[in-house]
Amino acid sequence: MKDFKNRVAAITGASSGIGRALALDLAKRGCHLALASNSNLKALAETAAMATELGVTVTSQRVDVAQRSAVEAWARKVVADHGRVNLIVNNAGVAHAGTVLGSEIADYEWVMGVNYWGVVYGTKAFLPLLIDSGEGHVVNVSSVFGLFAQPAMSAYNSSKFAVRGFTESLRQELDLARNGVSATCVHPGGVKTNIAVNGRFSASVSDVTGSNGNKSRDAFEMLLRTTPETAAKAIVAGIRRDARRVLIGIDARAGDGMQRLLPSRYQDLVTGAMRLIKR
């Protein structure tokens, strides 16, 4: 996809952050929008209103991406409302911090339900519709933590590594099929979104960082330096050049470089840094 004018894009997690910024960026390019979120529906309506003012057709609704039936029903509604769909951006995500020992199984199920299964459900529901449109693109948002791991983030790391593997496999299948649809995996570094505010932090984080959950949340938020607007522009550019992978932010590029140079020994660097922080 080189041109977005009069195309139709479906975006999850569109209430704020990358989802909102991407919706507005695409609207400025003449792309019609189907927006979804499962939290802060007032903010979702604000995103829809701002995009509508840019002269495109916008629909929005509450969708829990962890519920397969809800995602499938939304995909059908998008086509009913817009006539077709050319782009699905599986952007919705949540975060949990806690050690493996200190985290509950329910924490893993919650994170994987949104971050991984939400991507699978969204891709599966929309992919046949993208193929029917004759020109389409799947964008799945992973993370810099889909490139390398860190302690106290096993649930989040697991989900984002899974998104990476799923999307890279999908991309190869689409390359072979040559059906007019492609796929891109996005790896943002620290982007100023509400993911830390809405995340869950176990008390066990202190076993790794030496600080409590609230302090860890504040420290995590301080690392969020890239603006959502910058991230949106990078994603749009990645779609236009049919990139397999989009790295967003200097921290994402540094993390990718570290993992390439030290594919397993990078863990020593991370644990060493954690020991210094804990002091």
Sequence and secondary structure as in RCSB ss.txt:
>XXXX:A:sequence
MKDFKNRVAAITGASSGIGRALALDLAKRGCHLALASNSNLKALAETAAMATELGVTVTSQRVDVAQRSAVEAWA
RKVVADHGRVNLIVNNAGVAHAGTVLGSEIADYEWVMGVNYWGVVYGTKAFLPLLIDSGEGHVVNVSSVFGLFAQ
PAMSAYNSSKFAVRGFTESLRQELDLARNGVSATCVHPGGVKTNIAVNGRFSASVSDVTGSNGNKSRDAFEMLLR
TTPETAAKAIVAGIRRDARRVLIGIDARAGDGMQRLLPSRYQDLVTGAMRLIKR
>XXXX:A:secstr
    TT EEEESSTTSHHHHHHHHHHHHTT EEEEEESS HHHHHHHHHHHHTTT  EEEEE  TT HHHHHHHH
HHHHHHHS   EEEE     EEB TTTS HHHHHHHHIIIIIHHHHHHHHHHHHHHHHTSEEEEEE  GGGTS  
TTBHHHHHHHHHHHHHHHHHHHHHHHH SSEEEEEEEE SB SSHHHH EE GGGHHHHSS HHHHHHHHHHT  
B HHHHHHHHHHHHHTT SEEEESHHHHHHHHHHHHSTTTHHHHHHHHHHHHH 
